[in-house]
């Protein structure tokens, strides 16, 4: 698994109609601002999961090429990081003591 670059949500660019833009802060794609569109999970014939995501580039440096495989991998790693952090926060907020039933 590749190292996830630093990124931040660009709340000031969020218009309420689409997902919040994300800016990549370091690495090969530093300065690229993108937003996720539709994301789908599909099972492949061999039983693995495949993630398909639509990405919209909001802003990018002049020499940026969205077709690069490394960019697709990078936005995939960022997506995984966001999901993992949200799951961790959700799990921390669950109080298992409340779920124990005593008779």
C-alpha positions as CSV (number, residue, x, y, z in Angstrom):
1,X,0.0,0.0,0.0
2,X,1.4,3.4,-1.0
3,X,1.9,6.2,1.5
4,X,-1.1,8.5,1.7
5,X,-0.1,12.1,0.9
6,X,-1.2,14.9,3.2
7,X,-4.6,16.3,2.2
8,X,-7.2,18.7,3.4
9,X,-10.8,19.4,2.8
10,X,-11.4,22.7,1.1
11,X,-14.6,23.7,2.9
12,X,-14.5,27.2,1.6
13,X,-14.9,25.8,-1.9
14,X,-17.9,23.6,-1.0
15,X,-21.0,24.8,-2.7
16,X,-23.5,22.3,-1.1
17,X,-24.3,20.7,-4.4
18,X,-21.4,18.3,-4.8
19,X,-18.9,16.6,-2.5
20,X,-16.4,18.8,-0.7
21,X,-13.2,19.4,-2.7
22,X,-10.0,17.9,-1.4
23,X,-6.5,19.4,-1.9
24,X,-3.4,17.2,-2.1
25,X,-0.7,19.0,0.0
26,X,2.5,17.1,-0.8
27,X,4.0,14.5,-3.1
28,X,3.7,14.1,-6.8
29,X,0.2,15.6,-7.0
30,X,0.7,18.5,-4.7
31,X,-1.6,21.3,-5.5
32,X,-4.3,19.2,-7.2
33,X,-7.8,19.9,-5.9
34,X,-10.4,17.3,-6.8
35,X,-13.8,16.0,-5.6
36,X,-15.2,12.5,-5.6
37,X,-18.3,11.9,-7.6
38,X,-20.1,8.5,-7.7
39,X,-18.2,5.7,-6.0
40,X,-19.3,2.1,-6.5
41,X,-18.0,-1.3,-5.3
42,X,-18.3,-4.2,-7.6
43,X,-17.4,-7.9,-7.1
44,X,-15.1,-9.2,-9.8
45,X,-15.4,-12.7,-11.3
46,X,-12.6,-13.9,-9.1
47,X,-14.4,-12.7,-5.9
48,X,-12.3,-9.6,-5.3
49,X,-13.8,-6.1,-4.8
50,X,-13.2,-3.4,-7.4
51,X,-13.7,0.2,-6.6
52,X,-14.9,2.6,-9.4
53,X,-14.9,6.3,-8.7
54,X,-15.7,9.4,-10.7
55,X,-13.2,12.2,-10.0
56,X,-13.7,15.8,-11.0
57,X,-10.6,18.0,-11.1
58,X,-11.4,21.4,-9.6
59,X,-7.9,22.9,-10.0
60,X,-4.5,21.5,-10.9
61,X,-0.9,22.6,-11.8
62,X,-0.3,23.2,-15.5
63,X,1.6,19.9,-16.1
64,X,-0.9,17.6,-14.3
65,X,-2.3,14.6,-16.2
66,X,-5.3,12.9,-14.7
67,X,-4.9,9.8,-16.8
68,X,-1.8,8.8,-14.8
69,X,-2.2,5.5,-13.0
70,X,-0.4,6.9,-10.0
71,X,-3.1,9.6,-9.6
72,X,-5.8,7.0,-9.6
73,X,-4.0,5.1,-6.9
74,X,-3.4,8.3,-4.9
75,X,-7.1,9.3,-4.8
76,X,-7.9,5.7,-4.0
77,X,-5.5,5.8,-1.0
78,X,-7.0,9.1,0.1
79,X,-10.5,7.6,-0.1
80,X,-9.4,4.6,2.0
81,X,-7.8,6.9,4.6
82,X,-11.0,8.9,4.9
83,X,-13.1,5.8,5.3
84,X,-10.7,4.3,7.9
85,X,-10.6,7.5,9.9
86,X,-14.4,7.8,9.9
87,X,-14.8,4.2,11.0
88,X,-12.3,4.7,13.8
89,X,-14.2,7.8,15.0
90,X,-17.5,5.9,14.8
91,X,-16.1,2.9,16.8
92,X,-14.6,5.2,19.5
93,X,-18.0,6.8,20.0
94,X,-19.8,3.5,20.6
95,X,-20.1,2.7,24.3
96,X,-20.2,-1.1,24.6
97,X,-21.5,-0.8,28.2
98,X,-24.7,0.6,26.8
99,X,-25.2,-2.5,24.6
100,X,-24.9,-5.0,27.5
101,X,-28.2,-6.2,28.7
102,X,-28.5,-7.4,32.3
103,X,-31.4,-9.4,33.5
